[in-house]
Structures are given as structure tokens and as C-alpha cells.
Amino acid sequence: MSDTMAQKALGAEVAVRSAPYFPRQKKRISSRSIGIIVFLSICALFFCIPLYVVVITSFKTMEQIRQGAMFSLPSVWTLEAWDHAWNSACSGINCNGLKVGFWNSVQILFPSLILSIAISMITGYALALWNVRWAGGFLFLLFICAFVPFQIIMFPLISMTAAIKVYGNIWGVAIVHAVLAMPVLTLIFRNYYKDIPQEIMNAAVMDSGSFWKIFTEIILPMSGNILIVVLIMQITSIWNDYLIGVTFGGMGSQPMTVNLANLITISTGTTRYNDNMAAALQTAIPPLVIYFFVGKLFVQGITAGAIKG
């Protein structure tokens, strides 16, 4: 038996050695691929070069900036501009730095997220899986509201927030963010829940499942992908907003973007470009950090069907 196996192994080795050798041909890069690479490289440079200038300028002193070498690295790296922008930069008559606006933005962000996502998730679930009367007309109204410019409804919103005593404070800004986001978010949640098989709903109803029990035990655990997508969308939108913050925020409740604009546009004497660049980076870092940590989950949520319809 061992001799037979040895002969088979020897025959297989001889067959492999005697087989013709075909060298692997290298894949040629097509002209189309080269064009795409060149185009994407130009787009990347279009954003990276200004960002490079902003970053290195924030670490320079004003003496180095006055030399005019915009693209040169700092001869002496310093965090003076970062410290000044965070702790003592002037926004209007207040010289407490951007840290005040940062904490205002944080206090605006969390209630805005909770209100907008919670209400739109429940509304989208009801419209998608329950026989709601006048659902078609309500969806059409939501579709129209999603594309109404904010400037058209600005004054009615000012009157409404003033009537309920929230105009000029953090809650006023948060409520307006939630109201403006609900049409789009409701449509997104509705389109996502629409693809849940009706058999699951029928079985849940037969098991004496109520509206809220089905939502908490079945729908909510299946909403991971869309929640990640909506969270990142809302965080980016709310944190980078300027118009709502400057319109509905009072002197002590303006977000970080408003403080940044005041710092750059309202100045006396020599413009401190290093302070301005450091302040811009401090404002942009929080959403960038969030996206870097959960950006992969954002892409997975989109590819898994978080935005459809």
C-alpha cells in the first residue's frame, strides 16, 4: 500500500514539473483609470492645500506670518495661538475664548438629537407599519416641508419660540433644530421601516403586541444601521450650523460657530491670522473626530440600506 502511494506522489510531481509554464501577465492600467486617479488627486489637493495652510499657520507666530512664506513650515512651533483662541479670544465684547461657545454647542447638540431622532423615529414607524389615516397626505406634506428654505419660516419660528418663552436661550436653538430636521428624518425612517416584512408585524400583533411593545422589542433593535447614519448626519448638521444659532441664540447661548464668526469678523488693530486659524480648527475638530471613529459604521449603515426609497 505504501509503495502504491509513493508511486502516485512521484507521478503527480513529475506531471507538475512537466506542465507548461505560463508567466502571469501584468494588468495594464487603462486610460480611464488614469483619468479617474488624476481627477481624484486634483480634488484631494483642492481641499488639502488650504487645510495645510490653515494648520501650519495656527502654529506660527505673527512675526513668521509677516514674512509672507505661506507654505513654509514654522521655524518655531508654538501653541500660543491655540491657547489664546480657546481661553481669551474676543467674540464681540466677551473675551472668554471659544470654550464658552464649545460648551454651548454641546448643550444644544444633545437635546436636539434626542428630540429630532426620537419623534421622527416613532412617526416613521407609525407611517410605515401601521394603517394611519391620511398617511398619504401627511407624507406629501412632509415631503414639501423637507424642501422649504429656513428663511421662509424664520419669522414664524421666532414668534412661536418667543410665545413659549424659549427664544434667546439654548432650548430655543435645540427645539428649532429638532423641528427643521423632523421632515427629512421621518421620511428616512419611514423608508427604512417600510422594508420590514409585514409577516413580522402580523405575528407581533397576534401575540398581543401593542404599538409601544412592538416598537421597543422588535423595531428598535433592528434600527442600528439607520441610527448610526442619522446620528452622524445630525451631529454634523447641528454642530456646523451658524444661521439658527445666530438667529435664536442669545448673548450667552450662541454656539461655537457664531463665536468663531465674531472672532474673525470683529477685530481691532492687526488681524491675528494664527488665532483665526487655530479657532477654525478647534471648531472643526469635534465633528471630524466623531466621523473618524464611526465613519466606517456610517458607510456600513448606508450600504446596509439605511437610506432607501
C-alpha positions in Angstrom: 0.0 0.0 0.0 2.8 2.4 0.9 4.6 1.7 -2.4 1.5 2.5 -4.4 1.1 5.8 -2.6 4.7 6.7 -3.2 4.3 5.9 -6.9 1.3 8.2 -7.1 3.0 11.0 -5.4 6.0 10.6 -7.7 3.8 10.6 -10.7 2.0 13.8 -9.6 5.3 15.5 -9.0 6.5 14.6 -12.5 3.3 15.9 -14.0 3.6 19.2 -12.2 7.2 19.6 -13.4 6.4 18.7 -17.0 3.4 21.1 -17.2 4.0 24.1 -19.4 4.7 27.4 -17.5 2.7 30.4 -18.5 4.1 33.6 -16.9 1.4 35.8 -15.3 0.7 38.8 -17.3 0.7 42.1 -15.6 -2.5 44.0 -15.6 -2.3 47.2 -17.6 -3.9 50.4 -16.2 -6.4 51.7 -18.6 -6.5 55.3 -19.7 -9.9 55.6 -17.9 -8.4 54.5 -14.6 -5.5 57.0 -15.0 -8.0 59.8 -15.7 -10.0 58.9 -12.6 -6.9 58.8 -10.4 -5.7 62.2 -11.8 -9.2 63.8 -11.2 -9.4 62.4 -7.6 -5.9 63.6 -6.9 -6.8 67.1 -8.1 -9.9 67.1 -5.9 -7.8 66.0 -2.9 -5.3 68.7 -3.5 -8.1 71.3 -3.8 -9.0 70.6 -0.2 -5.7 69.5 1.3 -3.6 72.6 0.3 -5.9 75.1 2.1 -6.1 72.8 5.1 -2.3 72.5 5.1 -2.0 76.3 5.2 -4.6 76.6 8.0 -2.8 74.0 10.1 0.7 75.4 9.8 -0.4 79.0 10.2 -2.0 78.1 13.5 1.4 77.0 14.9 3.2 80.2 13.7 3.9 83.4 15.5 2.8 86.7 13.9 6.5 87.5 13.1 6.7 84.4 11.0 3.4 85.1 9.3 4.5 88.6 8.3 7.5 87.1 6.4 5.0 86.1 3.7 6.1 82.4 3.3 2.6 81.0 3.4 3.6 77.3 2.6 6.7 77.1 4.7 6.7 75.2 8.0 7.0 77.2 11.2 10.6 77.9 12.2 9.4 77.7 15.9 6.3 75.6 16.6 4.1 77.2 19.2 0.7 76.6 20.8 0.2 80.3 21.7 -2.5 80.9 19.1 -4.4 77.7 20.2 -4.3 78.8 23.8 -5.4 82.3 23.1 -8.2 81.2 20.8 -9.5 78.8 23.4 -9.2 80.8 26.5 -9.1 84.6 25.8 -10.2 85.3 22.2 -12.8 88.1 22.0 -16.2 87.4 20.5 -17.9 90.8 20.5 -17.5 92.3 23.9 -16.8 88.9 25.6 -13.2 87.8 25.8 -13.6 84.4 27.3 -12.4 82.4 24.3 -14.1 79.7 22.2 -14.5 77.4 25.2 -17.8 79.2 26.1 -19.2 78.5 22.6 -18.0 74.9 22.7 -20.0 74.1 25.8 -23.0 76.0 24.4 -22.8 73.8 21.2 -22.6 70.6 23.4 -25.7 71.7 25.3 -27.5 72.4 22.1 -26.4 69.2 20.4 -27.8 66.6 22.9 -31.4 67.8 23.3 -31.6 68.4 19.5 -30.5 64.9 18.8 -32.9 63.3 21.3 -35.9 65.4 20.2 -35.4 65.0 16.5 -34.5 61.4 16.4 -37.0 60.1 19.0 -40.0 61.9 17.4 -39.1 61.2 13.8 -38.3 57.5 14.5 -41.7 56.9 16.1 -43.5 58.9 13.4 -41.7 57.0 10.6 -42.5 53.7 12.3 -46.2 54.5 12.6 -46.4 55.7 8.9 -44.6 52.6 7.6 -46.1 49.7 9.6 -49.5 50.9 10.9 -52.6 51.9 9.0 -52.6 55.6 9.8 -55.5 57.6 8.5 -54.4 60.2 5.9 -50.9 58.8 5.8 -50.5 59.6 2.1 -51.4 63.3 2.6 -49.2 63.5 5.7 -46.2 62.1 3.7 -46.8 64.6 0.9 -46.8 67.4 3.5 -43.6 66.1 5.0 -42.0 66.0 1.5 -42.9 69.6 0.9 -41.7 70.7 4.3 -38.4 69.0 3.8 -37.5 71.4 1.0 -38.9 74.6 2.4 -36.0 77.1 2.9 -35.4 78.1 6.5 -35.5 81.8 5.7 -39.2 81.5 4.7 -40.3 80.2 8.1 -37.8 82.1 10.2 -40.1 84.8 11.5 -43.0 82.4 12.4 -40.5 80.3 14.3 -39.2 83.4 16.1 -42.8 84.2 17.1 -43.5 80.7 18.2 -40.3 80.3 20.3 -40.9 83.7 21.9 -44.5 82.7 22.8 -43.3 79.6 24.6 -40.5 81.6 26.4 -37.5 79.7 24.8 -36.3 82.4 22.4 -32.8 83.5 23.1 -31.7 80.5 25.1 -30.2 77.1 24.4 -33.6 75.3 24.4 -34.9 77.6 21.7 -32.0 76.7 19.4 -32.4 73.0 20.2 -36.1 73.0 19.5 -35.7 74.8 16.2 -33.0 72.3 15.1 -35.4 69.4 16.0 -38.3 70.9 14.2 -36.4 71.6 11.0 -34.9 68.1 11.0 -38.1 66.1 11.6 -39.5 66.1 8.0 -36.3 64.6 6.4 -35.7 62.2 9.3 -39.3 61.0 9.3 -39.0 60.2 5.6 -35.7 58.4 6.1 -37.1 56.3 9.0 -40.3 55.6 7.1 -38.5 54.3 4.0 -36.3 52.1 6.2 -39.1 50.6 8.2 -41.2 50.0 5.0 -39.0 47.1 4.0 -39.6 45.2 7.3 -41.7 42.2 6.3 -45.4 42.5 7.1 -45.4 39.0 8.4 -43.3 40.1 11.4 -45.9 42.8 12.2 -48.8 40.4 11.8 -47.2 37.8 14.1 -46.4 40.5 16.7 -50.0 41.8 16.7 -51.3 38.3 17.1 -49.1 37.9 20.1 -50.9 40.8 21.7 -48.2 43.2 20.9 -49.1 46.8 21.4 -47.8 49.8 19.5 -45.1 50.6 22.0 -44.2 47.0 22.8 -43.6 46.2 19.1 -41.6 49.3 18.8 -39.3 48.7 21.8 -38.9 44.9 21.4 -38.8 44.5 17.6 -38.4 47.7 15.7 -35.8 49.4 17.9 -33.3 46.5 17.9 -33.5 46.4 14.1 -32.7 50.1 13.8 -28.9 50.0 14.4 -27.8 50.8 10.9 -30.1 53.8 10.4 -29.5 55.2 13.8 -25.8 55.4 13.1 -26.4 57.2 9.8 -28.9 59.6 11.2 -26.7 60.4 14.3 -23.7 61.3 12.1 -25.9 63.4 9.8 -27.5 65.3 12.6 -24.3 65.8 14.6 -22.5 67.3 11.6 -25.5 69.5 10.7 -26.2 70.8 14.2 -22.5 71.4 15.1 -21.7 73.3 11.9 -24.8 75.4 11.9 -24.5 79.1 12.0 -27.8 80.7 10.9 -30.0 79.1 13.5 -27.6 79.7 16.3 -27.2 83.4 15.5 -30.9 83.9 15.0 -32.3 82.1 18.0 -29.4 82.1 20.4 -29.0 84.9 23.0 -25.8 86.5 24.1 -24.9 83.7 26.4 -26.2 80.8 24.4 -24.6 81.2 21.0 -22.9 78.1 19.6 -19.2 77.8 18.7 -19.7 78.7 15.0 -21.2 82.1 16.0 -18.3 82.8 18.3 -15.9 81.9 15.5 -17.5 84.3 13.1 -17.5 87.1 15.6 -13.8 86.4 16.4 -12.8 86.6 12.8 -15.0 89.5 11.5 -14.9 91.8 14.6 -11.4 92.8 15.3 -9.5 95.9 16.1 -5.9 96.7 15.1 -3.8 93.9 13.5 -5.6 90.8 12.4 -4.1 87.8 14.2 -4.2 85.2 11.5 -2.7 82.4 13.6 -5.5 82.9 16.2 -8.2 82.8 13.5 -6.7 79.6 12.0 -6.5 77.9 15.4 -10.1 78.9 16.2 -11.3 77.5 12.9 -9.5 74.2 13.6 -10.9 74.0 17.1 -14.4 74.4 15.8 -13.9 71.8 13.1 -12.2 69.1 15.2 -15.2 67.7 17.2 -17.3 66.5 14.1 -14.1 65.3 12.4 -13.2 63.2 15.4 -16.6 61.7 15.6 -16.5 60.8 11.9 -13.1 59.3 12.1 -14.2 57.0 14.9 -17.6 55.9 13.5 -17.1 56.8 9.8 -16.8 53.1 8.9 -20.1 52.4 10.6 -21.6 55.2 8.6 -20.6 53.6 5.3 -21.8 50.2 6.6 -25.2 51.7 7.5 -25.6 53.3 4.1 -24.6 50.1 2.2 -26.9 48.0 4.5 -29.9 50.1 3.4 -30.2 52.9 5.9 -31.2 55.3 3.2 -33.6 54.0 0.6 -36.6 55.0 -1.4 
